[in-house]
Structure formats: structure tokens, C-alpha cells
Amino acid sequence: MEENQLTGIAEALDALAAAGGGNAPGALSPGELVAVNQAFGALRRRVEAAFAPVAAEIARQSRVELGKDSLAKKQGFRSPVTFIQATTGSSIGDAVKLVQVGEATATRLTLTGKHLPAKHPHVADGVRSGLLSVATASAIVSMLDRIEVRVDNSRLDATERELALMAPGLRADELARLLARAEATLDPDGLEPRHEQARAERFLEIRERDGRMRITGEVDIETGAPIKTVIDAMVTQAIRANHDADDATRDQRSMKQMRADALATLCRHAIGCDQLPTGPSTTVIVRVTLEELQTGVGAATIDGIDQPLPARALRRLACDLQVIPWVMGSDSEILDWGRDKRGFTRAQKLALALRDGGCACCGAPVAWTEVHHIQWWSKNGPTDLSNGILLCTACHHRIHDDGWEIHIDGTGTDAKIWFIPPPWIDRNQTPRPGGRRRYTLAV
């Protein structure tokens, strides 16, 4: 183990002790709990960074071609992964990631004895510095390796550098969204065949057993987008109705139950509906350039769905659904309103959806959000795009109740959103990025 890795672990342990790690959790203040949580996260990433090259070396010394001389087999295990898993008590998946990241971030040795940089040097720097966890690094490496034969090396390197900078601090779902969009951007030609394969494999099964009906299925993004959009909207309506309800009238259903009931409601409506479902009935908000929409070449993103969609599939969706492309602000549609109206218009919310990509704070789908006045209406805040932001109900109330500030730099869909925490959460009040920019690559 390298000396700088041991130093990093020691520094992380010192930070944990300074944050109050020596005290019982119940004795910690909210601020101390946050600091201890961050310190434990840093310590775990440092330990993983030190262990990953060890796991890779175990794998190297347990190569299949070594036969009975394999290190893992000498220890009584059939593979290096099972050896690592049994030793650490982790899952097989975690052990695989340790080996993968260790191999991808280690320096390479040629047949002539020359040392080469790591295959993924920017990920390696992030792991060694304690910024990237092994799970995050593994996700980035897997995506890059999957498309490397179809992408120019310089572009692949630039994307890796940007991903290594953007990934720290993202939730797992946010990281998945970022990587899905990065892959679609880097390898647009690969998006169409993957979509067509998913479409060919779509299915829905309905089985009756033990007095219950089991409905299982899997569909492609093109098929599933209108389904998700409508059900999300119905569930959101139920959740909002709950906000001001008392205990006696509060809806006690879980989210899963709400979704099931929403599907049943749609089907009951269809049975009694005497109109053919040929006209536009659902609004699916899609980000796509006018050229991509017209030519069918490129990738589009749908609000509330991580995986991009081929532009050709979007054109099929547009035949039956209300598809709102990102090209907006024409002379026929007013996006900014003055003080004569308090509520934001539908056109304004669509424009904000293009900028924010859903809840600008937590990333919840657009259907779950409402437009919030940054400068409150009660304090003469205008109902204009420059003063609006999309927030889900939970984040809306948290922003109000906890005293967060919101700053927006720039105008239009490329504006940068910043959330400023109150001093009791972060004494330095370090701005945190929000909105769609968290998932948008510059390259």
C-alpha cells in the first residue's frame, strides 16, 4: 500500500474524530451528525481507494492460466472475486467492482517493461484523492469501456475528465442519469439499435392466482413514456391533495398503491369512453433540437426518464401524443408574464422544465413539481421566468421552512441554478448546483 494512501486514511480518521466521531450518535447535534456523516463517507472512499489496487493484484495472481498455482485457489476459493468477497464480507458485486476499478486505475506495464498511465487516468485521480467511491468509479468505467471502440480517444478522454469532476456528491439515480445521457451523446449511433432491441423485447403478462392478479411487464422508453407521464400526474395530484388534509381525511395509500389505482382508473375510463383514442391526450415534455426532430437523427431526453430516446422514435411519439420540443419562445407563445397574474402559465412551466429538468433541487420528475417564486409573490416577486423555479412539494416546503436561498446566473435554458444552504446547515454557505446542469456535459 502506498504511503500517500495511508496518509489519506489517517487524515480521514482525524477529520472523523474532529467532527465528533468519538461521541455517541445520540449526543451529536444536527450539524455534528452531518459532519460525521461526511467524514465517514470520506474515510470509506479512502479505504476503498487503498484496497482497489490490492484487489486487482489478487486478481492478477489468480489468473485462470495459473491453474492450481492461482492465489485464490491456494486459499481454497474458485476465483479471486469469491476470495475477496469472503474476506471482506461484502457482496460478489462489490468485489467485482473493487477488482474492476483496481485494474482500470492502475499503471500498466508493457512487454518491454515500460510503464504506461492508467487506462482511466481521470477516474484514477478521483479515486486516489478520495473524491470518487469505487461504486461511482465502476459505473463510469463500465460506460466508457462499453463504447470505447466507437468513440474518438480525445473525446473519450475529455468526457472521462468531466465525469470525474461532476460525479462526486451525486445520488445513484443522478449518476445513472448523467451516464445515460453521456453515453447517448458520445455514441448516438448505438442508441437506435439498443432502443429497437428493447422495443422488440417489450412484454406485458397478466396472471390470476390466489385471488390476486399479477401484472408484470417491461417496455421500451417510447412505449413507456406516455404511461409514466399519465400515472405520475395522477399520483402527484393525490399527493398534493394530502398536503392540507387532516389525519381523518389523509390518503393512507402508499406510492405503489397509488400507481396501481391510477392504472385501474385509466382502464375503467377507457371501458366507458365512446371516443377513439386517436387525438393528442398526454403531454410528454421532450428536449430535442428542431433539426433532430425534423431529420430523426440524434437523441432526445424525456422529462422524468433517465434513458435518452432516439429522435426517430420521438417522431413516432409525436403522431399520437402532445410532444413539446425544447424549441420554444416563438412569437405565438408568451413565456414571460407581468404582475397581472400570480400563477405561472403552462407555457412558462414548460420553459422552466427545459431549464430545470424537473425539481431543480432533488431531480424529481416535472409532473411532481410546481413553480415556485424565488422572490416571493407576497414580497412583490414577479411571475416571470427569471423569478421561477420548479420544485416538488417536499423541496418547496423545505426551501421555505429551512431558509435556503436560490440564485440564478444567466438567462434561458442554459442559466445556472445555485442553492445556498442556511448557516445552521453549512456555516460556509457553499453554493450547491441545481437543475439540469448537474447532468449536462460540456463536451
C-alpha positions as CSV (number, residue, x, y, z in Angstrom):
1,M,0.0,0.0,0.0
2,E,1.4,3.4,-1.0
3,E,2.4,5.9,1.7
4,N,0.1,8.6,0.3
5,Q,-2.9,6.2,0.6
6,L,-2.1,5.6,4.3
7,T,-1.8,9.3,4.8
8,G,-5.2,9.9,3.2
9,I,-6.8,7.3,5.6
10,A,-5.1,8.9,8.6
11,E,-6.3,12.3,7.6
12,A,-9.8,11.0,7.1
13,L,-9.7,9.4,10.6
14,D,-8.5,12.7,12.1
15,A,-11.4,14.5,10.4
16,L,-13.9,12.0,11.8
17,A,-12.6,12.5,15.3
18,A,-12.7,16.3,14.9
19,A,-16.3,16.1,13.7
20,G,-17.4,14.3,16.9
21,G,-16.9,10.7,15.8
22,G,-15.8,9.8,19.3
23,N,-19.2,10.7,20.8
24,A,-22.3,8.6,20.9
25,P,-24.6,9.4,17.9
26,G,-27.4,10.4,20.3
27,A,-25.2,13.1,21.8
28,L,-24.4,14.8,18.5
29,S,-26.1,17.9,17.3
30,P,-27.6,18.0,13.8
31,G,-24.6,19.9,12.5
32,E,-22.2,17.4,14.1
33,L,-24.2,14.5,12.6
34,V,-23.9,16.0,9.1
35,A,-20.1,16.4,9.7
36,V,-19.7,12.9,11.0
37,N,-21.7,11.5,8.0
38,Q,-19.4,13.4,5.6
39,A,-16.3,12.2,7.5
40,F,-17.4,8.6,7.4
41,G,-18.0,8.9,3.7
42,A,-14.5,10.3,3.1
43,L,-13.0,7.6,5.2
44,R,-14.8,4.8,3.3
45,R,-13.7,6.3,-0.1
46,R,-10.1,6.4,1.2
47,V,-10.2,2.8,2.4
48,E,-11.7,1.7,-0.9
49,A,-9.1,3.6,-2.9
50,A,-6.3,1.8,-0.9
51,F,-8.0,-1.6,-1.3
52,A,-8.8,-1.5,-5.0
53,P,-5.2,-2.0,-6.2
54,V,-4.8,-4.8,-3.7
55,A,-8.0,-6.5,-5.2
56,A,-6.6,-6.0,-8.7
57,E,-3.3,-7.6,-7.7
58,I,-5.1,-10.6,-6.1
59,A,-7.0,-11.0,-9.4
60,R,-3.7,-10.8,-11.3
61,Q,-2.1,-13.5,-9.2
62,S,-5.3,-15.6,-9.5
63,R,-5.4,-15.7,-13.3
64,V,-7.1,-18.7,-14.9
65,E,-3.9,-19.6,-16.8
66,L,-2.1,-20.2,-13.5
67,G,-4.2,-23.2,-12.7
68,K,-3.6,-24.7,-9.3
69,D,-0.9,-22.0,-8.7
70,S,-3.7,-19.4,-8.6
71,L,-3.6,-17.4,-5.3
72,A,-7.3,-17.7,-4.8
73,K,-7.3,-21.5,-5.4
74,K,-4.4,-21.9,-3.0
75,Q,-6.6,-20.2,-0.4
76,G,-9.5,-22.5,-1.1
77,F,-11.6,-20.3,-3.4
78,R,-12.6,-20.9,-7.0
79,S,-12.0,-17.2,-8.1
80,P,-10.4,-14.0,-6.8
81,V,-13.8,-12.4,-6.5
82,T,-15.1,-15.1,-4.1
83,F,-11.9,-14.8,-2.2
84,I,-12.3,-11.0,-1.8
85,Q,-16.0,-11.3,-1.0
86,A,-15.5,-13.9,1.7
87,T,-12.6,-11.9,3.3
88,T,-14.4,-8.5,3.3
89,G,-17.9,-9.8,4.0
90,S,-19.2,-7.7,1.1
91,S,-21.3,-8.9,-1.9
92,I,-20.0,-10.5,-5.0
93,G,-20.9,-7.4,-6.9
94,D,-18.9,-5.1,-4.6
95,A,-15.9,-7.5,-5.0
96,V,-16.2,-7.3,-8.8
97,K,-16.2,-3.5,-8.7
98,L,-13.1,-3.4,-6.5
99,V,-11.2,-5.6,-9.0
100,Q,-12.5,-3.6,-12.0
101,V,-11.6,-0.2,-10.6
102,G,-8.3,-1.5,-9.3
103,E,-7.4,-2.7,-12.8
104,A,-8.7,0.4,-14.6
105,T,-6.9,2.8,-12.3
106,A,-3.5,1.0,-12.0
107,T,-0.5,1.9,-14.1
108,R,0.2,-0.5,-16.9
109,L,3.4,-2.4,-17.8
110,T,4.3,-3.2,-21.4
111,L,6.1,-6.3,-22.6
112,T,9.3,-4.3,-22.8
113,G,8.9,-3.2,-19.1
114,K,7.8,0.3,-19.9
115,H,5.2,1.9,-17.5
116,L,2.1,3.4,-19.0
117,P,-0.5,5.6,-17.4
118,A,-3.7,4.0,-16.1
119,K,-6.4,3.2,-18.7
120,H,-8.7,5.7,-17.0
121,P,-6.3,8.3,-15.5
122,H,-9.0,10.9,-14.5
123,V,-11.0,8.3,-12.7
124,A,-7.8,7.1,-11.1
125,D,-7.1,10.6,-9.8
126,G,-10.6,10.9,-8.4
127,V,-10.4,7.6,-6.6
128,R,-6.9,8.3,-5.2
129,S,-7.9,11.7,-4.0
130,G,-10.9,10.3,-2.2
131,L,-13.5,12.1,-4.3
132,L,-14.9,9.1,-6.1
133,S,-16.2,5.9,-4.5
134,V,-15.4,2.6,-6.0
135,A,-19.1,2.2,-7.0
136,T,-19.1,5.5,-8.8
137,A,-15.8,4.8,-10.5
138,S,-17.0,1.4,-11.6
139,A,-20.2,2.9,-13.2
140,I,-18.1,5.5,-15.1
141,V,-15.5,2.9,-16.2
142,S,-18.2,0.4,-17.4
143,M,-19.9,3.1,-19.5
144,L,-16.6,4.3,-21.1
145,D,-15.4,0.7,-21.8
146,R,-18.7,-0.2,-23.4
147,I,-18.4,2.5,-26.1
148,E,-14.6,3.0,-26.4
149,V,-14.3,1.2,-29.8
150,R,-16.8,3.6,-31.3
151,V,-15.6,6.9,-29.9
152,D,-12.6,9.1,-30.7
153,N,-9.9,8.8,-27.9
154,S,-9.6,12.5,-27.4
155,R,-13.4,12.9,-26.9
156,L,-13.5,9.9,-24.6
157,D,-10.7,11.4,-22.5
158,A,-12.4,14.7,-22.3
159,T,-15.7,13.1,-21.2
160,E,-13.9,11.0,-18.6
161,R,-12.3,14.1,-17.2
162,E,-15.7,15.9,-17.0
163,L,-17.5,12.9,-15.5
164,A,-14.8,12.6,-12.8
165,L,-15.4,16.2,-11.8
166,M,-19.2,16.0,-11.9
167,A,-19.9,12.7,-10.3
168,P,-18.8,13.3,-6.6
169,G,-21.8,14.0,-4.5
170,L,-24.4,12.7,-6.9
171,R,-27.0,10.2,-5.8
172,A,-27.1,6.8,-7.5
173,D,-30.1,7.8,-9.6
174,E,-28.5,11.1,-10.6
175,L,-25.3,9.4,-11.6
176,A,-27.2,6.9,-13.7
177,R,-29.0,9.8,-15.4
178,L,-25.7,11.6,-16.1
179,L,-24.0,8.4,-17.5
180,A,-27.0,7.5,-19.7
181,R,-27.0,11.0,-21.3
182,A,-23.3,11.0,-21.7
183,E,-23.4,7.6,-23.5
184,A,-26.1,8.9,-25.8
185,T,-24.1,12.0,-26.6
186,L,-20.9,10.0,-27.2
187,D,-22.4,7.1,-29.1
188,P,-25.7,8.3,-30.8
189,D,-25.4,5.6,-33.4
190,G,-25.6,3.0,-30.7
191,L,-28.8,4.4,-29.2
192,E,-31.1,3.4,-32.1
193,P,-30.2,-0.4,-32.1
194,R,-30.4,-0.5,-28.3
195,H,-33.9,1.1,-28.4
196,E,-35.1,-1.2,-31.2
197,Q,-33.9,-4.2,-29.2
198,A,-35.7,-3.0,-26.2
199,R,-38.8,-2.4,-28.3
200,A,-38.6,-5.9,-29.7
201,E,-38.4,-7.4,-26.2
202,R,-41.3,-5.5,-24.7
203,F,-44.0,-7.6,-23.0
204,L,-46.9,-7.5,-20.5
205,E,-48.1,-10.5,-18.6
206,I,-51.4,-10.7,-16.6
207,R,-51.8,-13.7,-14.4
208,E,-54.5,-14.6,-11.9
209,R,-53.5,-16.6,-8.8
210,D,-54.8,-17.0,-5.2
211,G,-57.4,-14.3,-5.6
212,R,-54.9,-11.8,-6.9
213,M,-54.0,-10.6,-10.3
214,R,-50.2,-10.2,-11.1
215,I,-49.3,-7.7,-13.8
216,T,-45.7,-7.8,-14.9
217,G,-44.0,-6.3,-17.9
218,E,-41.1,-4.4,-19.4
219,V,-41.4,-1.9,-22.2
220,D,-39.1,0.4,-24.2
221,I,-38.9,4.1,-23.5
222,E,-41.0,5.0,-26.4
223,T,-43.8,2.8,-25.2
224,G,-43.4,3.6,-21.5
225,A,-43.1,7.4,-21.7
226,P,-46.9,8.2,-22.0
227,I,-47.7,5.5,-19.4
228,K,-45.3,7.0,-16.9
229,T,-46.3,10.6,-17.7
230,V,-50.0,10.0,-17.0
231,I,-49.6,7.8,-13.9
232,D,-47.1,10.3,-12.4
233,A,-49.5,13.1,-13.0
234,M,-52.3,11.2,-11.2
235,V,-50.2,10.2,-8.3
236,T,-48.9,13.8,-7.9
237,Q,-52.5,15.1,-7.8
238,A,-53.2,12.7,-5.0
239,I,-50.1,13.7,-3.0
240,R,-50.9,17.4,-3.3
241,A,-54.4,16.8,-2.0
242,N,-52.8,15.2,1.0
243,H,-50.8,18.2,1.9
244,D,-53.5,20.2,3.7
245,A,-55.6,17.2,4.8
246,D,-56.0,16.3,8.4
247,D,-55.5,12.8,9.9
248,A,-59.1,11.8,9.3
249,T,-59.1,12.7,5.6
250,R,-55.5,11.9,4.7
251,D,-54.9,9.4,2.0
252,Q,-53.2,6.5,3.6
253,R,-52.2,4.7,0.4
254,S,-48.5,4.0,-0.4
255,M,-47.0,5.3,-3.7
256,K,-47.2,1.8,-5.1
257,Q,-50.8,1.6,-4.2
258,M,-51.5,5.0,-5.8
259,R,-49.8,3.9,-9.0
260,A,-51.9,0.7,-9.1
261,D,-55.1,2.6,-8.5
262,A,-54.1,5.2,-11.2
263,L,-53.7,2.4,-13.8
264,A,-57.1,0.9,-12.8
265,T,-58.7,4.3,-13.1
266,L,-57.4,4.8,-16.6
267,C,-58.6,1.4,-17.7
268,R,-62.1,2.0,-16.2
269,H,-62.3,5.3,-18.1
270,A,-61.3,3.5,-21.3
271,I,-64.0,0.9,-20.9
272,G,-66.7,3.6,-20.6
273,C,-65.2,6.0,-23.2
274,D,-67.0,6.2,-26.5
275,Q,-64.3,8.2,-28.3
276,L,-61.5,6.6,-30.1
277,P,-58.1,7.4,-28.6
278,T,-56.6,8.9,-31.7
279,G,-56.2,12.5,-30.7
280,P,-53.5,14.0,-28.5
281,S,-54.3,13.2,-24.9
282,T,-51.0,13.4,-23.0
283,T,-48.2,15.9,-22.9
284,V,-44.7,14.4,-23.0
285,I,-42.1,17.0,-22.5
286,V,-39.0,16.3,-24.6
287,R,-35.7,18.1,-25.2
288,V,-34.7,17.9,-28.8
289,T,-33.4,20.3,-31.3
290,L,-35.5,21.3,-34.2
291,E,-33.1,19.7,-36.7
292,E,-33.2,16.4,-34.8
293,L,-37.0,16.5,-34.7
294,Q,-37.2,17.1,-38.4
295,T,-34.5,14.7,-39.5
296,G,-35.0,11.9,-37.0
297,V,-31.2,11.8,-36.4
298,G,-29.9,12.3,-32.8
299,A,-31.0,11.7,-29.3
300,A,-33.9,13.2,-27.2
301,T,-34.4,13.3,-23.5
302,I,-37.8,13.0,-21.8
303,D,-38.6,14.6,-18.5
304,G,-38.7,12.1,-15.7
305,I,-36.9,9.4,-17.7
306,D,-33.2,8.8,-17.5
307,Q,-32.5,6.9,-20.7
308,P,-32.4,9.0,-23.8
309,L,-34.6,8.2,-26.8
310,P,-33.6,8.1,-30.5
311,A,-35.0,11.1,-32.3
312,R,-36.6,8.8,-34.8
313,A,-38.7,7.2,-32.0
314,L,-39.7,10.7,-30.9
315,R,-41.2,11.4,-34.3
316,R,-43.4,8.3,-33.9
317,L,-44.5,9.5,-30.5
318,A,-45.4,12.9,-31.9
319,C,-48.1,11.3,-34.1
320,D,-50.4,10.4,-31.2
321,L,-49.2,12.5,-28.2
322,Q,-48.7,16.1,-27.4
323,V,-44.9,16.3,-27.7
324,I,-43.4,19.7,-26.6
325,P,-39.9,20.1,-28.1
326,W,-37.3,22.3,-26.4
327,V,-37.5,24.9,-29.2
328,M,-39.9,27.3,-27.6
329,G,-40.5,31.1,-27.3
330,S,-42.0,31.7,-30.7
331,D,-44.0,34.8,-31.5
332,S,-47.2,32.9,-30.9
333,E,-46.4,31.9,-27.3
334,I,-45.7,34.3,-24.5
335,L,-43.2,32.9,-21.9
336,D,-43.0,35.9,-19.5
337,W,-45.9,37.4,-17.7
338,G,-46.1,40.6,-15.6
339,R,-47.7,41.3,-12.3
340,D,-51.3,40.9,-13.5
341,K,-51.1,37.1,-12.9
342,R,-49.9,35.3,-9.8
343,G,-49.8,31.8,-11.2
344,F,-47.3,30.7,-13.8
345,T,-48.7,29.7,-17.1
346,R,-48.5,26.3,-18.7
347,A,-46.1,27.8,-21.3
348,Q,-43.9,29.2,-18.5
349,K,-43.8,25.9,-16.7
350,L,-42.8,24.1,-19.9
351,A,-40.0,26.6,-20.4
352,L,-38.8,26.1,-16.8
353,A,-38.9,22.3,-17.3
354,L,-36.4,22.7,-20.1
355,R,-34.1,24.6,-17.8
356,D,-34.6,22.7,-14.6
357,G,-35.3,19.2,-15.8
358,G,-37.8,18.5,-13.0
359,C,-37.4,19.5,-9.4
360,A,-34.3,21.8,-9.5
361,C,-33.4,20.6,-6.0
362,C,-33.8,16.8,-5.9
363,G,-34.4,15.9,-9.6
364,A,-38.0,14.6,-9.2
365,P,-40.0,14.4,-12.5
366,V,-41.6,17.6,-13.9
367,A,-45.1,16.1,-13.2
368,W,-44.3,16.1,-9.5
369,T,-43.4,19.8,-9.4
370,E,-44.9,23.2,-9.1
371,V,-43.5,26.6,-10.0
372,H,-42.1,28.5,-7.0
373,H,-41.5,32.2,-6.9
374,I,-37.8,32.7,-5.9
375,Q,-38.6,36.2,-4.7
376,W,-42.0,35.5,-3.0
377,W,-45.1,36.9,-4.6
378,S,-46.1,38.3,-1.2
379,K,-42.9,40.3,-1.4
380,N,-43.5,41.7,-4.9
381,G,-41.8,38.9,-6.7
382,P,-42.8,39.0,-10.4
383,T,-44.3,36.0,-12.2
384,D,-41.5,35.9,-14.8
385,L,-39.2,33.1,-15.9
386,S,-36.3,34.8,-14.2
387,N,-38.1,34.5,-10.9
388,G,-39.5,31.0,-11.3
389,I,-38.1,27.6,-10.4
390,L,-39.5,24.1,-10.4
391,L,-39.7,22.4,-7.0
392,C,-41.5,19.3,-5.8
393,T,-43.8,19.7,-2.8
394,A,-41.3,18.4,-0.3
395,C,-38.4,20.6,-1.6
396,H,-40.7,23.6,-1.9
397,H,-41.6,23.4,1.8
398,R,-38.0,22.6,2.8
399,I,-36.7,25.7,1.0
400,H,-39.3,27.9,2.8
401,D,-39.0,26.3,6.2
402,D,-35.3,26.0,6.5
403,G,-34.3,29.3,5.0
404,W,-32.4,28.3,1.8
405,E,-31.6,30.9,-0.8
406,I,-31.8,30.4,-4.6
407,H,-29.6,32.3,-7.1
408,I,-29.8,32.0,-10.8
409,D,-26.9,33.1,-13.0
410,G,-27.8,33.8,-16.7
411,T,-31.0,33.6,-18.6
412,G,-32.8,31.0,-20.7
413,T,-32.4,27.2,-20.6
414,D,-28.6,27.5,-20.0
415,A,-29.0,29.5,-16.8
416,K,-27.1,28.2,-13.8
417,I,-29.1,27.5,-10.6
418,W,-27.5,27.6,-7.2
419,F,-29.0,26.6,-3.8
420,I,-27.4,28.4,-0.8
421,P,-27.9,26.5,2.4
422,P,-28.6,28.4,5.7
423,P,-25.7,28.8,8.1
424,W,-27.0,26.1,10.5
425,I,-26.6,23.5,7.7
426,D,-23.4,24.8,6.3
427,R,-21.6,27.6,8.1
428,N,-19.7,28.5,4.9
429,Q,-23.0,28.5,3.0
430,T,-21.3,26.8,0.0
431,P,-23.5,27.1,-3.1
432,R,-24.8,23.8,-4.4
433,P,-25.6,23.3,-8.1
434,G,-29.2,22.5,-9.1
435,G,-31.3,21.9,-12.1
436,R,-30.5,20.1,-15.4
437,R,-26.9,21.4,-15.4
438,R,-25.9,18.6,-13.0
439,Y,-26.4,16.1,-15.8
440,T,-25.2,18.1,-18.8
441,L,-21.8,17.6,-20.2
442,A,-19.9,20.4,-21.8
443,V,-18.1,18.2,-24.3
